[in-house]
Amino acid sequence: MTQRFDSPASPRRRRLMSALPAAALLGVTGTLLISTAVAATPAASEKTDPHVDLSKVRLRVATYKGGDATLLKTAGLADTPYTIDWSEFQSGNAMVEAMNGGSLDIASGSEIPPIFARLQNAQVRVIAVYKDDVNNQVVLVPNGSTIRSIADLKGKRVGYLRATTTHYYLLRMLEEAGLSFNDIQATSLAPRDGFAAFNAGSLDAWAIYGYNVPLAISQAGARVLKNANGYLSGNYLYYGHPSVLADPQRRAASADLLVRLQRACTWFGQHQDVYAKVLSAELRVPEEAIRSLYRNQSQARRVTGITAADIASEQQVADTFARAAVIDRHVDVAPLWTDTFNAALAHGA
């Protein structure tokens, strides 16, 4: 098996990425792709067939730095009978754009990128759910800040990242406090730029996630104003290209990969200290910063098949964005979802 890492960055992708948050402005109809609540395929109930020859199959799979590729390798589950061409991305939005362009088979991200994909009638399906932590998604304020509540953000400079989980939970927190994005000085910043702006004192608050949280607390004395528990579902999604679902061999390989990721999550739950050490070296983040996130997880990591509740969760996100005019129309997300791999994941659990 050979594995390849790259970071696609074509001019076309960069142009589309910059336009993605405004995807709702495109002239795309809202016609349903299929009529059922869950997009089923002829193989919706199949389990992985151990007799299928996968030796000539190649799967093009997206990973984050320190993500699925690293997890499978560290857990001893990377020796697949098929070839994986790994490509490293920094966001689920970029993965969805690449998948729609035909250069990815499997990817992952939050509930949000598929909503914009639906607006564009993109070639993307939701194939599994990755349950994970939401306590690492927070609104931070600087050391010594007089801000004590979300209501205190009125008129303040607040960093976030558009069309991501930070956009969604900040929007919901503001709504709850009787405010909107129009009541704050909102600035969309990539995590690295947000960290620099926060440290420089250019932001009064910063909605952010992941390892930036303990780093900002330890290095800049930041304080957590509010975390996203109760605002985010904890559902992160695996995406698949429809052509993979239609191809028996690639479908079987994809089922095997999802089950391996499911088992890797079980391994992670039992070896967090080991994995923290590996990630520390790969990400160049202090090991203690990683361990601090693991100690504060809102739920255990696991990969599951899809349920009606999962679809309803994403629908709530889409409805919130529509209500706030982040997108310009109602989006029915159900046609994006497929239960193709539910049986394999139920069997592998």
C-alpha positions as MATLAB code, in Angstrom:
seq = 'MTQRFDSPASPRRRRLMSALPAAALLGVTGTLLISTAVAATPAASEKTDPHVDLSKVRLRVATYKGGDATLLKTAGLADTPYTIDWSEFQSGNAMVEAMNGGSLDIASGSEIPPIFARLQNAQVRVIAVYKDDVNNQVVLVPNGSTIRSIADLKGKRVGYLRATTTHYYLLRMLEEAGLSFNDIQATSLAPRDGFAAFNAGSLDAWAIYGYNVPLAISQAGARVLKNANGYLSGNYLYYGHPSVLADPQRRAASADLLVRLQRACTWFGQHQDVYAKVLSAELRVPEEAIRSLYRNQSQARRVTGITAADIASEQQVADTFARAAVIDRHVDVAPLWTDTFNAALAHGA';
ca = [
       0.000    0.000    0.000;
       1.238    3.482   -0.831;
       0.035    6.664    0.774;
       0.488   10.161   -0.552;
       0.050   13.489    1.186;
      -0.515   16.721   -0.695;
      -2.327   20.008   -0.274;
      -4.308   20.891   -3.407;
      -4.263   24.640   -3.890;
      -5.326   25.317   -7.464;
      -6.335   28.883   -8.413;
      -9.837   27.547   -9.093;
     -10.113   26.093   -5.590;
      -8.860   29.314   -4.031;
     -11.448   31.327   -5.953;
     -14.279   29.013   -5.005;
     -13.148   28.833   -1.382;
     -13.288   32.606   -1.112;
     -16.798   32.503   -2.553;
     -18.089   29.546   -0.557;
     -19.567   31.460    2.382;
     -21.639   33.439   -0.121;
     -22.743   30.315   -1.945;
     -26.339   31.114   -1.188;
     -26.123   33.997   -3.650;
     -25.566   31.606   -6.537;
     -28.512   30.899   -8.806;
     -29.097   27.321   -7.660;
     -32.569   25.868   -7.350;
     -33.797   24.259   -4.179;
     -35.118   21.155   -5.988;
     -34.780   17.971   -3.939;
     -32.263   15.501   -5.247;
     -34.353   12.573   -4.035;
     -37.641   12.280   -2.233;
     -36.732   10.051    0.715;
     -35.629   11.399    4.082;
     -32.382    9.442    3.835;
     -30.697    8.957    0.473;
     -30.542    5.186    0.152;
     -28.544    3.255   -2.439;
     -28.982   -0.328   -3.676;
     -26.322   -1.304   -1.140;
     -27.911    0.410    1.822;
     -28.053   -2.719    3.951;
     -24.871   -4.478    2.868;
     -21.936   -5.312    5.107;
     -18.343   -5.313    3.940;
     -17.735   -8.488    1.933;
     -14.397  -10.002    3.047;
     -14.129  -11.814   -0.291;
     -14.118   -8.642   -2.416;
     -10.673   -8.061   -3.943;
      -9.655   -4.548   -2.891;
      -6.000   -4.769   -3.935;
      -6.507   -2.560   -6.997;
      -8.751   -0.007   -5.298;
      -7.446    3.512   -4.634;
      -9.296    5.818   -2.288;
      -8.552    9.535   -2.302;
      -9.098   10.581    1.299;
      -8.795   13.966    3.000;
      -7.164   14.392    6.390;
      -6.300   17.250    8.699;
      -2.791   17.611   10.079;
      -2.788   15.271   13.048;
      -6.100   13.842   11.852;
      -7.366   10.509   10.546;
      -4.158    9.488    8.775;
      -2.166    9.955   11.971;
      -4.809    8.257   14.107;
      -4.968    5.121   11.938;
      -1.191    4.838   11.809;
      -0.746    5.308   15.555;
      -3.539    2.844   16.340;
      -1.925    0.213   14.082;
      -4.844    0.204   11.644;
      -3.233    1.781    8.570;
      -2.320   -1.454    6.760;
      -5.316   -1.430    4.434;
      -5.769   -3.961    1.588;
      -6.394   -1.011   -0.749;
      -4.342    2.091   -1.462;
      -5.145    5.366    0.258;
      -3.974    8.602   -1.328;
      -4.158   11.003    1.608;
      -4.464   14.754    0.955;
      -4.037   17.236    3.775;
      -6.548   20.089    4.108;
      -7.137   22.816    6.662;
     -10.954   22.943    6.534;
     -14.058   20.954    5.730;
     -15.134   23.691    3.313;
     -12.008   23.117    1.222;
     -12.616   19.366    1.294;
     -16.194   19.746    0.065;
     -15.088   21.980   -2.790;
     -12.406   19.473   -3.795;
     -14.875   16.591   -3.571;
     -17.377   18.414   -5.745;
     -14.568   18.943   -8.243;
     -14.020   15.181   -8.372;
     -10.628   14.987   -6.639;
     -11.708   13.375   -3.334;
     -13.635   10.237   -2.417;
     -13.873   10.556    1.384;
     -13.541   13.618    3.628;
     -14.709   14.946    6.973;
     -15.752   18.140    8.690;
     -18.533   19.769   10.662;
     -22.251   19.887    9.869;
     -21.819   23.227    8.118;
     -19.960   22.615    4.800;
     -22.669   20.268    3.431;
     -25.257   23.030    3.894;
     -23.396   25.221    1.428;
     -22.835   22.157   -0.759;
     -26.598   21.638   -0.868;
     -27.098   25.195   -2.078;
     -24.717   24.493   -4.953;
     -26.179   21.051   -5.731;
     -22.666   19.749   -5.088;
     -21.625   16.122   -5.532;
     -21.351   15.335   -1.827;
     -23.157   12.936    0.501;
     -23.003   12.510    4.272;
     -22.042    8.880    4.952;
     -21.281    8.612    8.694;
     -21.182   10.644   11.903;
     -18.115   11.297   14.031;
     -19.174   12.129   17.591;
     -16.588   14.291   19.350;
     -15.889   17.033   21.854;
     -17.499   20.485   21.865;
     -15.905   21.820   25.059;
     -12.877   22.767   22.951;
     -14.988   25.307   21.022;
     -15.204   28.523   23.016;
     -15.384   32.291   23.098;
     -12.201   33.657   24.673;
     -11.549   37.105   26.138;
      -8.126   38.594   26.996;
      -6.554   38.589   30.412;
      -8.024   41.428   32.475;
     -11.055   41.912   30.214;
     -14.132   43.434   31.826;
     -16.401   41.367   29.534;
     -18.382   38.932   31.694;
     -21.189   37.740   29.403;
     -22.089   37.400   25.742;
     -24.332   40.468   26.142;
     -21.191   42.463   26.960;
     -19.914   41.809   23.404;
     -22.195   44.526   22.018;
     -20.043   46.956   20.050;
     -16.906   44.854   20.640;
     -14.339   43.488   18.178;
     -14.988   39.752   17.899;
     -12.984   37.304   15.814;
     -14.511   34.146   14.324;
     -14.261   32.106   11.096;
     -17.150   32.445    8.659;
     -19.072   29.305    7.586;
     -17.614   27.189   10.396;
     -18.756   25.993   13.812;
     -17.517   29.280   15.317;
     -19.916   31.185   13.071;
     -22.818   28.998   14.162;
     -22.302   28.888   17.921;
     -21.415   32.596   18.113;
     -24.598   33.369   16.184;
     -26.691   31.276   18.572;
     -25.049   32.751   21.658;
     -25.700   36.274   20.382;
     -29.326   35.447   19.555;
     -29.817   34.113   23.066;
     -28.486   37.402   24.457;
     -30.835   39.410   22.222;
     -28.040   40.431   19.852;
     -27.003   39.722   16.268;
     -23.837   39.983   14.225;
     -24.892   43.554   13.427;
     -24.399   44.420   17.102;
     -20.717   43.431   17.166;
     -17.659   44.269   15.090;
     -17.266   40.766   13.663;
     -14.070   39.873   11.812;
     -13.617   36.551   10.020;
     -10.081   35.300   10.617;
      -8.272   32.026    9.951;
      -7.107   30.461   13.251;
      -3.472   31.526   12.834;
      -4.468   35.120   12.033;
      -6.988   35.113   14.860;
      -4.354   33.982   17.337;
      -2.018   36.778   16.242;
      -4.781   39.396   16.433;
      -5.916   38.168   19.844;
      -2.377   38.210   21.244;
      -1.793   41.684   19.813;
      -4.864   43.061   21.583;
      -6.748   43.706   18.326;
      -9.737   41.601   19.419;
     -12.002   41.998   22.440;
     -13.138   38.384   22.075;
     -12.337   35.398   19.877;
     -14.564   32.446   18.935;
     -12.164   29.579   18.309;
     -11.647   25.837   18.710;
      -9.075   23.096   19.229;
      -5.481   23.497   20.382;
      -5.661   27.278   20.052;
      -7.784   27.301   23.215;
      -5.247   25.926   25.738;
      -2.450   27.768   23.917;
      -4.237   31.114   24.252;
      -4.979   30.382   27.903;
      -1.413   29.351   28.750;
       0.473   31.820   26.538;
      -1.767   34.884   26.617;
      -3.682   34.426   29.867;
      -6.973   34.198   27.977;
     -10.191   33.446   29.843;
     -13.074   31.307   28.574;
     -16.173   33.483   28.396;
     -18.454   30.660   27.249;
     -18.036   27.259   25.622;
     -20.171   25.747   22.892;
     -21.599   22.871   24.913;
     -25.352   23.136   24.456;
     -24.985   25.043   21.187;
     -23.112   22.493   19.073;
     -24.365   18.937   18.695;
     -20.943   17.291   18.790;
     -21.703   15.762   15.388;
     -18.889   15.944   12.870;
     -19.512   14.257    9.552;
     -17.826   12.006    7.028;
     -18.548   12.988    3.441;
     -18.442   10.722    0.394;
     -18.598   11.341   -3.340;
     -21.698    9.758   -4.961;
     -19.516    7.879   -7.463;
     -17.935    5.961   -4.565;
     -21.344    4.826   -3.387;
     -22.167    3.541   -6.851;
     -18.933    1.533   -7.286;
     -19.044   -1.834   -5.447;
     -15.292   -2.071   -4.851;
     -14.734    1.509   -3.748;
     -17.879    1.266   -1.638;
     -16.495   -1.843    0.078;
     -13.149   -0.133    0.655;
     -14.920    2.923    2.081;
     -16.904    0.725    4.464;
     -13.662   -0.891    5.628;
     -12.056    2.513    6.148;
     -14.985    3.786    8.221;
     -14.892    0.681   10.408;
     -11.133    1.140   10.892;
     -11.756    4.746   11.950;
     -14.464    3.510   14.309;
     -12.009    1.069   15.899;
      -9.294    3.732   15.993;
     -11.607    5.903   18.097;
     -11.991    3.020   20.546;
      -8.199    2.701   20.652;
      -7.888    6.445   21.252;
     -10.185    6.252   24.255;
      -7.770    3.804   25.864;
      -4.467    5.427   24.801;
      -4.944    9.193   25.031;
      -1.550    9.788   26.637;
       0.165    7.889   23.819;
      -1.696    9.845   21.173;
      -1.055   13.185   22.887;
       2.674   12.512   22.621;
       2.387   11.691   18.902;
       0.301   14.780   18.171;
       2.615   17.005   20.177;
       5.486   16.068   17.896;
       3.449   16.325   14.693;
       1.644   19.574   15.465;
       4.431   21.187   17.506;
       1.941   21.878   20.263;
       2.916   21.292   23.908;
       1.803   17.868   25.079;
       0.108   19.345   28.130;
      -2.066   21.576   25.918;
      -3.329   18.477   24.127;
      -3.844   16.541   27.353;
      -5.843   19.432   28.813;
      -8.347   19.114   25.967;
      -8.639   15.366   26.449;
      -9.327   15.815   30.165;
     -12.252   18.126   29.375;
     -14.053   16.232   26.606;
     -17.832   16.577   26.430;
     -18.215   13.045   25.042;
     -16.140   10.073   23.943;
     -15.004    9.916   20.312;
     -16.842    7.409   18.172;
     -17.931    6.827   14.574;
     -21.541    5.794   13.982;
     -24.077    5.237   11.261;
     -26.592    7.990   10.686;
     -29.920    8.505   12.449;
     -32.930   10.767   11.990;
     -31.707   12.771   14.987;
     -28.393   13.433   13.223;
     -30.214   14.761   10.168;
     -32.445   16.917   12.372;
     -29.347   18.340   14.058;
     -27.902   19.548   10.772;
     -31.303   20.875    9.747;
     -31.301   23.048   12.866;
     -27.979   24.528   11.788;
     -29.296   25.262    8.300;
     -32.472   26.835    9.675;
     -30.437   29.039   12.029;
     -28.285   30.257    9.149;
     -31.363   30.950    7.027;
     -33.050   32.880    9.838;
     -29.920   35.012   10.262;
     -29.590   35.547    6.471;
     -26.199   33.815    6.364;
     -27.850   31.881    3.532;
     -30.678   33.376    1.505;
     -33.146   30.485    1.517;
     -34.355   27.456    3.419;
     -32.225   24.365    2.811;
     -33.550   20.819    3.185;
     -30.465   18.833    4.181;
     -32.055   15.357    4.256;
     -31.225   14.481    0.612;
     -27.522   14.854    1.418;
     -27.569   11.903    3.815;
     -27.222    8.202    2.999;
     -27.414    5.136    5.237;
     -25.213    3.104    2.868;
     -22.671    2.323    5.592;
     -24.968    1.938    8.595;
     -24.886   -1.867    8.502;
     -21.098   -2.026    8.218;
     -20.669    0.372   11.129;
     -23.211   -1.468   13.253;
     -21.388   -4.714   12.552;
     -17.950   -3.238   13.217;
     -18.834   -1.549   16.508;
];
